[in-house]
Amino acid sequence: MHKAGGQREMAVTLKTAQGRKLSSQLWLQRQLNDPYVARSKAEGYRSRAAYKLLELDEKFSLLKPGMRLVDLGCAPGGWLQVATKKAPARLIGIDYLPTAPVSGADILELDFLDESAPFRLKEALGGGADLILSDMAAPTTGHKATDHLRVVALAEAALDFAVDVLAPGGSFVCKVFQGGTEGELLARLKANFSSVKHAKPKASRAESAEVYVVAQGFKGARASRT
Ligand SMILES: C[S@@+](CC[C@H](N)C(=O)[O-])C[C@H]1O[C@@H](n2cnc3c(N)ncnc32)[C@H](O)[C@@H]1O
């Protein structure tokens, strides 16, 4: 790796492969050189993803004290940590992977696509929500069309839940991939929210196709839905 202008090379390069596959070597090298990984360690966040929510919040003023929110796909808990700092009245996280406890949050270890999940989340919320966050991502298969369908399916399930539980004026933030909010999903978002925008936080890797859709101003249960 060379930097322009003959600067001293500061990036960490792995000296030996030590039996690692090329893909895991590249992953490790990227982790070691990632400023957000270093920052999350220094600032006590469990994931570099925490900075994505911090940036989205700075741009869209999503998190407010006393709010009720749900974090879909919460493990390892970076977004929960960010959200608890704003003193929510109720914060529920869900993931099928274990999430270590976060003070101020209730965590369900459950597949969001399980048919019991919406009911269990609503029960834990005990009322309407002001904000539904989804950073869910299924493991990729490498088969583009399958991966795309899975992303859309998760986003649709998250939107179904948001439409069911959000109070009027509420917001919905969902990880999608480029092209993920075309067609029907985008039409449903526009029908249900007064503002629908896409954002790619700086903490989201440039080479990743991930973007977030930020829908604000939920029109409420009586709005027309497609
Ligand atoms: C990018 S990570 C979330 C990182 C998290 N926002 C943070 O800040 O630590 C995506 C998560 O979505 C979860 N996930 C994917 N599909 C899910 C599903 N059907 N139900 C629950 N969690 C799911 C994965 O297990 C994974 O932990």
The ligand as a Gaussian input file, in Angstrom:
#p B3LYP/6-31G(d) Opt

LIG

0 1
 C      -25.151000      -4.868000      11.099000
 S      -25.711000      -5.833000      12.449000
 C      -26.422000      -4.659000      13.546000
 C      -25.413000      -3.829000      14.291000
 C      -26.068000      -2.969000      15.341000
 N      -26.867000      -1.897000      14.741000
 C      -25.045000      -2.335000      16.237000
 O      -24.908000      -1.115000      16.240000
 O      -24.369000      -3.059000      16.983000
 C      -27.106000      -6.625000      11.780000
 C      -27.821000      -7.540000      12.750000
 O      -29.072000      -7.934000      12.191000
 C      -29.369000      -9.181000      12.754000
 N      -30.461000      -9.815000      12.014000
 C      -30.499000     -10.142000      10.696000
 N      -31.660000     -10.739000      10.397000
 C      -32.388000     -10.774000      11.546000
 C      -33.667000     -11.288000      11.881000
 N      -34.440000     -11.893000      10.969000
 N      -34.095000     -11.159000      13.159000
 C      -33.318000     -10.573000      14.086000
 N      -32.085000     -10.074000      13.833000
 C      -31.621000     -10.188000      12.575000
 C      -28.053000      -9.932000      12.689000
 O      -28.047000     -11.025000      13.577000
 C      -27.063000      -8.828000      13.079000
 O      -26.741000      -8.890000      14.440000

